[in-house]
Amino acid sequence: MARIAVIGAGMGAMAAAARLAVAGHRVVVYERTDTYGGALRRFERDGFSFDTGPGLLPLPAVYRDLFVKTGKEPLERCVDLVQVDPSSRHVFADGTRVSLPNASRAGVVAALDEALGSGAGKRWGDFLVRAREAWDRTRRPLLEEPLWPNWQVLAEREPYPAVPHKRLLRTRRAGTLAEVGAWELRDARLAALLESHALAYGLDPRTTPASAAVLPYMEHAFGIWYVRGGLRELARSVYERCVARKVEFRFGADVTGVLEKDGRASGVELADGTVAEADFVVAGVAPGALDRLSAQAVVRGDGDVPPQPAAASRVTVLLALRGARPEGTAHRTVVHAEDREAELDALFGTAARNPRPTVTVLRPDDPRLVPDPDHEAVTLTTVVPARPGEPCDALTENMITVAERAVPDLRDRLLWREVRTPADIAEATGAQGGAVPVPALAADGGRLLHPSNSTRVPGLFTVGGWAHPGGGLPHAGMSGALVAGLIVEGPEFRGSQ
């Protein structure tokens, strides 16, 4: 039985802790804040309850596997998991509206044809076929296996089979997501639908590789899900599974350093001077934090993935509304920017902030979130640069104005609002500027790959959204499985079969 110190109680860290405890190890989690879950937090007031982090769950199989592997109770006995249908409703710049069925290719094709015109559904369906090919080519190395030592293979090859495009007497293939939209989808609204999947992670579709086609494919193939009571309930269930497997949690415990002895990790040091010895250390921390904990672990060399570009953050507005949620309301509505180029320039360039950003509106049909049936809890989210301290008052008003395209009577029904800024994300997760990690993607020279779960210090591992395979709730759970495998089985571990 090994002693294992886990730094942080985010979802990836807890996933690793539960698996390691089941394998017979003594696991202690040190969390600097007073609670678990990382970005999966909850805000409550006057009988209303809101998720302040992710509000929907793609690829729930990751957490089903976690619960199967760590105990007799499956995930569905611990949380009330429901499939969202439609998966999303979209309001485009020209006023066109479309609702997309969950995990139904035929349904999506029919809906797009009806809303956008004949042929639109087929072009999107054909795109999904190509996106599946990219998924099949990258699924194992990007999600299910430790990062390859020869990761350059993933960096150099574009897995998306782009359709040849003739332009100026030359034949070209799409290399970016924006080019896929322009050349293969050939409809500004379909392009906006495609690009919204990248924009949700703070990725610029004009520079994001075509391999990001796997993001809409994942949602299409595996559906989108909601946990009754909010996604915070998923964090609670994972925490309780850890406790049931004898994982020890120490909250308010700020780790200030990783100890080393004889060239390997040997424990952690806390801010109060306490030293906790360990045979392995698992760090679920944001970039910069690992530098402070163990400078040797992050010294880069020719074999390391390149540094990632600056990540974006989010502003979330929590709205308490009088009046019941109307029957047939979509759980999620994406209201697209009226000027996409202006939005992208504001986010990723030097232009002023766009007054009409893309806003995601979440309206769960969940009585646990409201004081009574005559009220509704609504969450608005938009992507912003990772700059804490920047005023958000004007942006909040703009977000509400945009959301009125999906909720016409919103201002008349508004009781109160709360705003969560990049500074709040930074406080919850420790990420500089409140940055939100993106999923690992192939091609583009490896700039969207994440550092390996193994580090240069033997016995020290990284887990969570800032390590392989990157950001997003499913990816965090996968990172926990990879780290547990590397510790239990050793460097020869090659992922689940």
Secondary structure, 3 states (H helix, E strand, C coil): CCEEEEECCCHHHHHHHHHHHHCCCEEEEEECCCCCCCCCCEEEECCEEEECCCCCEECCHHHHHHHHHHCCCCHHHHCCEEECCCCEEEECCCCCEEEECCCCHHHHHHHHHHHHCCCHHHHHHHHHHHHHHHHHHHHHHHHHCCCCCCCHHHHHCCCCCCCCEEECCEEECCCEHHHHHHHHHCCHHHHHHHHHHHHCCCCCCCCCEHHHHHHHHHHHHHCEEEECCCCHHHHHHHHHHHHHCCCEEEECCCEEEEEEECCEEEEEEECCCCEEECCEEEECCCCCHHHHHCHHHHCCCCCCCCCCCCCEEEEEEEEEEECCCCCCCCCEEEECCCCHHHHHHHHHCCCCCCCCCCEEEECCCCHHHCCCCCEEEEEEEEEEECCCCCCCHHHHHHHHHHHCCCCCCHHHHEEEEEEECHHHHHHHHCCHHHCCCCECCCCHHHCCCCCCCECCCCCEEECCCCCCCECCHHHHHHHHHHHHHHHHHCCCCCCCC
